[in-house]
Amino acid sequence: MTTGAAHLARRPAWSCRVCDTAWPCAAARESLLIEYAGNRVTLSVYLCSMLYDATSDLHALHGDAGPAPRELYARFIGWVPR
């Protein structure tokens, strides 16, 4: 993780402000797991709200050419440990 820099989403493209990869990037995921340690349900609710916003933003930017729902689910929710 980059020291001193928060890996936050750059909207409406939903790329990381630090590393410019798809958010949540690996560093953001690591930070979120630490921040929400022991509270997987709250992390999942937060990520669902981010998924909702990202779906709207990315559809407005790309229309039907944007990421598929399956890809967005994997990106925002699918990585959370069970």
Rosetta constraint file for C-alpha pairs under 8 A:
AtomPair CA 1 CA 27 HARMONIC 5.18 0.50
AtomPair CA 2 CA 6 HARMONIC 7.80 0.50
AtomPair CA 2 CA 18 HARMONIC 7.97 0.50
AtomPair CA 2 CA 27 HARMONIC 7.90 0.50
AtomPair CA 5 CA 18 HARMONIC 6.96 0.50
AtomPair CA 6 CA 18 HARMONIC 7.27 0.50
AtomPair CA 6 CA 28 HARMONIC 7.72 0.50
AtomPair CA 7 CA 16 HARMONIC 5.79 0.50
AtomPair CA 7 CA 17 HARMONIC 6.09 0.50
AtomPair CA 7 CA 18 HARMONIC 5.63 0.50
AtomPair CA 7 CA 19 HARMONIC 7.51 0.50
AtomPair CA 7 CA 24 HARMONIC 7.91 0.50
AtomPair CA 7 CA 25 HARMONIC 7.45 0.50
AtomPair CA 7 CA 27 HARMONIC 6.52 0.50
AtomPair CA 7 CA 28 HARMONIC 5.21 0.50
AtomPair CA 8 CA 16 HARMONIC 5.59 0.50
AtomPair CA 8 CA 17 HARMONIC 5.72 0.50
AtomPair CA 8 CA 18 HARMONIC 7.50 0.50
AtomPair CA 8 CA 23 HARMONIC 7.42 0.50
AtomPair CA 8 CA 24 HARMONIC 7.68 0.50
AtomPair CA 8 CA 28 HARMONIC 6.97 0.50
AtomPair CA 9 CA 14 HARMONIC 5.29 0.50
AtomPair CA 9 CA 15 HARMONIC 5.55 0.50
AtomPair CA 9 CA 16 HARMONIC 4.84 0.50
AtomPair CA 9 CA 17 HARMONIC 5.95 0.50
AtomPair CA 9 CA 23 HARMONIC 5.71 0.50
AtomPair CA 9 CA 24 HARMONIC 7.12 0.50
AtomPair CA 10 CA 14 HARMONIC 5.14 0.50
AtomPair CA 10 CA 15 HARMONIC 5.26 0.50
AtomPair CA 10 CA 16 HARMONIC 5.77 0.50
AtomPair CA 10 CA 17 HARMONIC 5.43 0.50
AtomPair CA 11 CA 15 HARMONIC 7.22 0.50
AtomPair CA 11 CA 57 HARMONIC 7.56 0.50
AtomPair CA 12 CA 54 HARMONIC 7.35 0.50
AtomPair CA 12 CA 57 HARMONIC 5.27 0.50
AtomPair CA 12 CA 58 HARMONIC 6.70 0.50
AtomPair CA 12 CA 61 HARMONIC 7.61 0.50
AtomPair CA 13 CA 57 HARMONIC 7.21 0.50
AtomPair CA 13 CA 58 HARMONIC 6.48 0.50
AtomPair CA 13 CA 61 HARMONIC 7.69 0.50
AtomPair CA 14 CA 22 HARMONIC 6.27 0.50
AtomPair CA 14 CA 23 HARMONIC 5.56 0.50
AtomPair CA 14 CA 54 HARMONIC 6.60 0.50
AtomPair CA 14 CA 58 HARMONIC 7.79 0.50
AtomPair CA 15 CA 20 HARMONIC 5.33 0.50
AtomPair CA 15 CA 21 HARMONIC 5.26 0.50
AtomPair CA 15 CA 22 HARMONIC 4.44 0.50
AtomPair CA 15 CA 23 HARMONIC 4.85 0.50
AtomPair CA 15 CA 24 HARMONIC 7.71 0.50
AtomPair CA 16 CA 20 HARMONIC 4.57 0.50
AtomPair CA 16 CA 21 HARMONIC 5.40 0.50
AtomPair CA 16 CA 22 HARMONIC 6.09 0.50
AtomPair CA 16 CA 23 HARMONIC 5.10 0.50
AtomPair CA 16 CA 24 HARMONIC 6.99 0.50
AtomPair CA 16 CA 25 HARMONIC 6.57 0.50
AtomPair CA 19 CA 25 HARMONIC 7.98 0.50
AtomPair CA 21 CA 25 HARMONIC 6.15 0.50
AtomPair CA 23 CA 28 HARMONIC 7.39 0.50
AtomPair CA 23 CA 75 HARMONIC 7.83 0.50
AtomPair CA 24 CA 28 HARMONIC 5.34 0.50
AtomPair CA 24 CA 29 HARMONIC 5.91 0.50
AtomPair CA 24 CA 75 HARMONIC 7.12 0.50
AtomPair CA 24 CA 76 HARMONIC 6.78 0.50
AtomPair CA 25 CA 29 HARMONIC 6.15 0.50
AtomPair CA 26 CA 30 HARMONIC 6.23 0.50
AtomPair CA 27 CA 31 HARMONIC 6.22 0.50
AtomPair CA 28 CA 32 HARMONIC 6.02 0.50
AtomPair CA 29 CA 33 HARMONIC 6.14 0.50
AtomPair CA 30 CA 34 HARMONIC 6.38 0.50
AtomPair CA 31 CA 35 HARMONIC 6.04 0.50
AtomPair CA 32 CA 36 HARMONIC 5.89 0.50
AtomPair CA 32 CA 43 HARMONIC 7.49 0.50
AtomPair CA 33 CA 37 HARMONIC 5.57 0.50
AtomPair CA 33 CA 43 HARMONIC 7.91 0.50
AtomPair CA 36 CA 40 HARMONIC 6.69 0.50
AtomPair CA 36 CA 42 HARMONIC 7.26 0.50
AtomPair CA 36 CA 43 HARMONIC 5.89 0.50
AtomPair CA 39 CA 43 HARMONIC 6.45 0.50
AtomPair CA 40 CA 44 HARMONIC 6.05 0.50
AtomPair CA 40 CA 80 HARMONIC 7.62 0.50
AtomPair CA 40 CA 81 HARMONIC 7.78 0.50
AtomPair CA 40 CA 82 HARMONIC 7.90 0.50
AtomPair CA 41 CA 45 HARMONIC 6.22 0.50
AtomPair CA 42 CA 46 HARMONIC 6.17 0.50
AtomPair CA 43 CA 47 HARMONIC 6.13 0.50
AtomPair CA 44 CA 48 HARMONIC 6.02 0.50
AtomPair CA 44 CA 77 HARMONIC 6.71 0.50
AtomPair CA 44 CA 80 HARMONIC 7.37 0.50
AtomPair CA 45 CA 49 HARMONIC 6.37 0.50
AtomPair CA 46 CA 50 HARMONIC 6.42 0.50
AtomPair CA 47 CA 51 HARMONIC 6.02 0.50
AtomPair CA 47 CA 76 HARMONIC 5.96 0.50
AtomPair CA 47 CA 77 HARMONIC 6.34 0.50
AtomPair CA 48 CA 52 HARMONIC 6.16 0.50
AtomPair CA 48 CA 76 HARMONIC 7.28 0.50
AtomPair CA 48 CA 77 HARMONIC 6.99 0.50
AtomPair CA 49 CA 53 HARMONIC 6.38 0.50
AtomPair CA 50 CA 54 HARMONIC 5.98 0.50
AtomPair CA 50 CA 76 HARMONIC 7.55 0.50
AtomPair CA 51 CA 55 HARMONIC 5.95 0.50
AtomPair CA 51 CA 72 HARMONIC 7.06 0.50
AtomPair CA 51 CA 73 HARMONIC 7.45 0.50
AtomPair CA 51 CA 76 HARMONIC 6.03 0.50
AtomPair CA 51 CA 77 HARMONIC 8.00 0.50
AtomPair CA 52 CA 56 HARMONIC 6.52 0.50
AtomPair CA 53 CA 57 HARMONIC 6.20 0.50
AtomPair CA 54 CA 58 HARMONIC 5.78 0.50
AtomPair CA 55 CA 59 HARMONIC 5.95 0.50
AtomPair CA 55 CA 72 HARMONIC 7.67 0.50
AtomPair CA 56 CA 60 HARMONIC 6.21 0.50
AtomPair CA 57 CA 61 HARMONIC 6.28 0.50
AtomPair CA 58 CA 62 HARMONIC 5.87 0.50
AtomPair CA 58 CA 63 HARMONIC 7.33 0.50
AtomPair CA 58 CA 66 HARMONIC 6.21 0.50
AtomPair CA 58 CA 67 HARMONIC 7.64 0.50
AtomPair CA 59 CA 63 HARMONIC 4.50 0.50
AtomPair CA 59 CA 64 HARMONIC 6.70 0.50
AtomPair CA 59 CA 66 HARMONIC 6.13 0.50
AtomPair CA 61 CA 66 HARMONIC 7.73 0.50
AtomPair CA 62 CA 66 HARMONIC 4.84 0.50
AtomPair CA 67 CA 71 HARMONIC 6.13 0.50
AtomPair CA 67 CA 72 HARMONIC 6.48 0.50
AtomPair CA 68 CA 72 HARMONIC 6.40 0.50
AtomPair CA 69 CA 73 HARMONIC 6.11 0.50
AtomPair CA 70 CA 74 HARMONIC 6.31 0.50
AtomPair CA 71 CA 75 HARMONIC 6.10 0.50
AtomPair CA 72 CA 76 HARMONIC 6.00 0.50
AtomPair CA 73 CA 77 HARMONIC 5.33 0.50
AtomPair CA 73 CA 78 HARMONIC 5.93 0.50
AtomPair CA 74 CA 78 HARMONIC 4.14 0.50
AtomPair CA 74 CA 79 HARMONIC 6.48 0.50
AtomPair CA 75 CA 79 HARMONIC 6.98 0.50
